């Protein structure tokens, strides 16, 4: 699926947690490796962020983090929240408080198979 906001779009993948709850990963599909590319040195892209919609009874909690270099303003983040909630038929009538952290990546830890 694709998330769109004004002139920006990126891929979004849904990972099921249980019957109602899920996590959405936002990323650039062109940076994803194919099976044949997983050899020698592989720089695995972590994506642009993750949002979790976790139901607790009839209501839910929405949380996660988004990269500030991609998700640049509050309106864009509100659009992400609306997008995630729109993916659940249970969200329409649910009370869903949310807390989305914006993060600036400053480094990474990686393993690429080389010692």
Secondary structure, DSSP 8 states (H G I E B T S, - for coil): -EEEETTEEEEEEEEE-SSS-EEEEEE-GGGS--GGG-SSS------SEEEEEEEETTEEEEEEEEETTTS-SHHHHHHHHHHHHHT-TTSTTS-EEEEEEEE---------S--
